[in-house]
Amino acid sequence: MRSKGRPKRAKLACSVRPTGRDHEVSHQFWTLAVSPSGEVVGDAQQDGAKGPDAAVSHFELKRDAKRYKGRGARSYNATVQGKVQRCSISYDALLVRIDS
């Protein structure tokens, strides 16, 4: 049974260990929302970072059989040739149940 009205929200802590940089760990705290239609939306911001320079992530998923599929994006600041610039990547997102 689906609920009506406001999306339900949950918070999820996630640690991301970038490939090739095992000594650096970026912590993100996700806020997940499930709409009455079953769409899952996730938003995260780098722990302790505020304002326009903070790394942020976002995804939107829709149910597709026994899984959720959609798109996501991440933006962050990086130093390229000595100058700080905003970088963004987008990706295909897939959420599947792993405990069944």
MIDOSE-1310 file (N, C-alpha, C; in nm, 2 decimals, decimal comma, always signed):
residues 100
mrsk	+0,08/-0,12/+0,00/+0,00/+0,00/+0,00/+0,09/+0,12/+0,00; +0,06/+0,22/-0,09/+0,14/+0,34/-0,10/+0,08/+0,45/-0,01; +0,17/+0,53/+0,05/+0,12/+0,64/+0,13/+0,08/+0,76/+0,04; +0,00/+0,84/+0,09/-0,04/+0,96/+0,01/+0,02/+1,08/+0,08
grpk	+0,04/+1,19/+0,01/+0,09/+1,31/+0,07/+0,24/+1,33/+0,05; +0,31/+1,37/+0,16/+0,45/+1,41/+0,16/+0,53/+1,28/+0,14; +0,65/+1,29/+0,07/+0,74/+1,18/+0,06/+0,80/+1,14/+0,19; +0,82/+1,01/+0,22/+0,89/+0,97/+0,34/+1,04/+0,99/+0,32
rakl	+1,10/+1,03/+0,43/+1,25/+1,06/+0,42/+1,32/+0,98/+0,52; +1,44/+0,94/+0,48/+1,53/+0,87/+0,57/+1,67/+0,92/+0,55; +1,76/+0,92/+0,65/+1,90/+0,96/+0,64/+1,99/+0,84/+0,64; +2,09/+0,84/+0,56/+2,18/+0,73/+0,54/+2,32/+0,78/+0,54
acsv	+2,41/+0,73/+0,62/+2,55/+0,77/+0,61/+2,63/+0,68/+0,52; +2,71/+0,74/+0,44/+2,79/+0,66/+0,34/+2,93/+0,71/+0,34; +3,03/+0,62/+0,34/+3,17/+0,66/+0,32/+3,21/+0,62/+0,18; +3,27/+0,71/+0,11/+3,32/+0,68/-0,03/+3,47/+0,68/-0,02
rptg	+3,53/+0,57/-0,07/+3,68/+0,57/-0,08/+3,72/+0,57/-0,22; +3,77/+0,69/-0,27/+3,80/+0,70/-0,41/+3,91/+0,60/-0,46; +3,89/+0,55/-0,58/+3,99/+0,46/-0,64/+4,13/+0,52/-0,65; +4,23/+0,45/-0,60/+4,36/+0,50/-0,61/+4,40/+0,60/-0,50
rdhe	+4,31/+0,63/-0,41/+4,34/+0,72/-0,30/+4,29/+0,66/-0,17; +4,34/+0,54/-0,14/+4,30/+0,47/-0,02/+4,31/+0,55/+0,11; +4,40/+0,65/+0,11/+4,42/+0,72/+0,23/+4,32/+0,84/+0,25; +4,24/+0,87/+0,15/+4,14/+0,97/+0,16/+4,00/+0,91/+0,17
vshq	+3,93/+0,95/+0,26/+3,79/+0,90/+0,27/+3,70/+1,02/+0,28; +3,60/+1,02/+0,19/+3,50/+1,13/+0,19/+3,37/+1,08/+0,25; +3,32/+1,15/+0,35/+3,19/+1,11/+0,41/+3,08/+1,19/+0,36; +2,97/+1,12/+0,32/+2,85/+1,19/+0,27/+2,74/+1,14/+0,35
fwtl	+2,64/+1,23/+0,38/+2,52/+1,19/+0,45/+2,41/+1,21/+0,35; +2,34/+1,10/+0,32/+2,23/+1,10/+0,22/+2,10/+1,12/+0,29; +2,02/+1,19/+0,22/+1,87/+1,20/+0,25/+1,80/+1,13/+0,14; +1,72/+1,03/+0,17/+1,64/+0,96/+0,08/+1,50/+0,99/+0,09
avsp	+1,43/+1,01/-0,02/+1,28/+1,04/-0,01/+1,21/+0,94/-0,11; +1,10/+0,88/-0,07/+1,02/+0,80/-0,15/+0,89/+0,87/-0,17; +0,86/+0,90/-0,30/+0,73/+0,97/-0,33/+0,61/+0,87/-0,32; +0,49/+0,92/-0,31/+0,37/+0,84/-0,32/+0,37/+0,75/-0,44
sgev	+0,43/+0,79/-0,55/+0,43/+0,71/-0,68/+0,54/+0,61/-0,68; +0,63/+0,61/-0,57/+0,73/+0,51/-0,56/+0,87/+0,55/-0,61; +0,88/+0,68/-0,66/+1,01/+0,73/-0,71/+1,10/+0,75/-0,58; +1,23/+0,71/-0,60/+1,33/+0,73/-0,49/+1,42/+0,85/-0,53
vgda	+1,44/+0,94/-0,45/+1,53/+1,06/-0,47/+1,63/+1,06/-0,36; +1,76/+1,07/-0,40/+1,86/+1,08/-0,30/+1,95/+1,21/-0,32; +1,97/+1,27/-0,21/+2,06/+1,39/-0,21/+2,16/+1,38/-0,10; +2,29/+1,42/-0,13/+2,39/+1,42/-0,03/+2,48/+1,54/-0,05
qqdg	+2,54/+1,57/+0,07/+2,64/+1,68/+0,07/+2,76/+1,63/+0,15; +2,88/+1,67/+0,11/+3,00/+1,63/+0,18/+2,99/+1,67/+0,33; +3,03/+1,58/+0,42/+3,02/+1,61/+0,56/+3,11/+1,73/+0,60; +3,05/+1,82/+0,67/+3,12/+1,94/+0,72/+3,14/+2,05/+0,62
akgp	+3,10/+2,03/+0,49/+3,12/+2,13/+0,39/+2,98/+2,20/+0,37; +2,99/+2,33/+0,36/+2,87/+2,42/+0,34/+2,90/+2,51/+0,22; +2,79/+2,56/+0,16/+2,80/+2,66/+0,06/+2,82/+2,61/-0,08; +2,86/+2,69/-0,17/+2,87/+2,65/-0,31/+2,99/+2,57/-0,34
daav	+3,09/+2,56/-0,25/+3,21/+2,48/-0,28/+3,19/+2,34/-0,23; +3,08/+2,30/-0,16/+3,07/+2,17/-0,11/+3,04/+2,07/-0,22; +3,09/+1,95/-0,21/+3,06/+1,84/-0,30/+2,92/+1,80/-0,28; +2,84/+1,78/-0,39/+2,70/+1,74/-0,37/+2,67/+1,62/-0,47
shfe	+2,58/+1,54/-0,43/+2,53/+1,43/-0,52/+2,38/+1,42/-0,52; +2,33/+1,37/-0,63/+2,18/+1,36/-0,64/+2,15/+1,25/-0,73; +2,05/+1,17/-0,70/+2,00/+1,07/-0,80/+1,84/+1,06/-0,79; +1,78/+1,01/-0,90/+1,64/+0,99/-0,91/+1,62/+0,85/-0,97
lkrd	+1,54/+0,77/-0,90/+1,52/+0,63/-0,95/+1,37/+0,60/-0,96; +1,33/+0,52/-1,06/+1,20/+0,47/-1,07/+1,20/+0,32/-1,07; +1,09/+0,26/-1,02/+1,09/+0,11/-1,02/+1,08/+0,05/-1,15; +1,16/-0,05/-1,17/+1,16/-0,13/-1,30/+1,17/-0,28/-1,26
akry	+1,06/-0,34/-1,25/+1,05/-0,48/-1,20/+1,10/-0,49/-1,06; +1,20/-0,57/-1,03/+1,25/-0,59/-0,89/+1,36/-0,50/-0,86; +1,39/-0,39/-0,93/+1,49/-0,30/-0,91/+1,45/-0,16/-0,94; +1,53/-0,06/-0,90/+1,51/+0,08/-0,93/+1,62/+0,13/-1,02
kgrg	+1,58/+0,20/-1,13/+1,68/+0,25/-1,23/+1,66/+0,40/-1,24; +1,77/+0,47/-1,27/+1,76/+0,61/-1,30/+1,89/+0,67/-1,33; +1,90/+0,80/-1,30/+2,02/+0,88/-1,33/+2,07/+0,95/-1,20; +2,19/+0,98/-1,20/+2,25/+1,06/-1,08/+2,36/+1,15/-1,13
arsy	+2,40/+1,24/-1,04/+2,50/+1,34/-1,08/+2,58/+1,37/-0,95; +2,70/+1,41/-0,97/+2,79/+1,45/-0,86/+2,87/+1,57/-0,91; +2,88/+1,68/-0,82/+2,96/+1,79/-0,86/+3,05/+1,82/-0,74; +3,17/+1,87/-0,77/+3,27/+1,89/-0,67/+3,38/+1,99/-0,73
natv	+3,46/+2,05/-0,64/+3,57/+2,13/-0,68/+3,69/+2,05/-0,70; +3,77/+2,08/-0,80/+3,90/+2,01/-0,82/+4,00/+2,11/-0,87; +4,13/+2,09/-0,84/+4,23/+2,18/-0,88/+4,29/+2,12/-1,01; +4,28/+2,20/-1,12/+4,33/+2,16/-1,25/+4,43/+2,26/-1,29
qgkv	+4,55/+2,22/-1,32/+4,66/+2,31/-1,36/+4,67/+2,43/-1,26; +4,66/+2,40/-1,13/+4,67/+2,51/-1,03/+4,55/+2,59/-1,01; +4,44/+2,57/-1,08/+4,32/+2,65/-1,06/+4,21/+2,56/-1,02; +4,13/+2,62/-0,92/+4,01/+2,55/-0,88/+3,90/+2,56/-0,97
qrcs	+3,84/+2,45/-1,01/+3,72/+2,46/-1,10/+3,62/+2,36/-1,06; +3,49/+2,39/-1,09/+3,38/+2,30/-1,05/+3,37/+2,19/-1,16; +3,37/+2,06/-1,11/+3,36/+1,95/-1,20/+3,23/+1,88/-1,17; +3,17/+1,82/-1,28/+3,05/+1,74/-1,26/+3,06/+1,61/-1,34
isyd	+3,00/+1,51/-1,29/+2,98/+1,38/-1,36/+2,84/+1,34/-1,35; +2,79/+1,27/-1,45/+2,66/+1,21/-1,44/+2,67/+1,06/-1,46; +2,58/+0,98/-1,41/+2,59/+0,84/-1,41/+2,45/+0,77/-1,42; +2,45/+0,65/-1,46/+2,33/+0,56/-1,45/+2,33/+0,50/-1,32
allv	+2,22/+0,50/-1,25/+2,21/+0,45/-1,11/+2,12/+0,33/-1,11; +2,16/+0,23/-1,03/+2,08/+0,11/-1,02/+2,08/+0,07/-0,88; +1,96/+0,04/-0,82/+1,94/+0,00/-0,68/+1,87/-0,13/-0,69; +1,94/-0,23/-0,63/+1,88/-0,37/-0,62/+1,88/-0,42/-0,48
rids	+1,79/-0,50/-0,44/+1,79/-0,56/-0,31/+1,90/-0,67/-0,30; +1,98/-0,66/-0,20/+2,09/-0,75/-0,19/+2,08/-0,86/-0,08; +1,97/-0,85/+0,00/+1,95/-0,95/+0,11/+1,84/-1,05/+0,08; +1,81/-1,07/-0,05/+1,72/-1,18/-0,08/+1,77/-1,28/-0,18
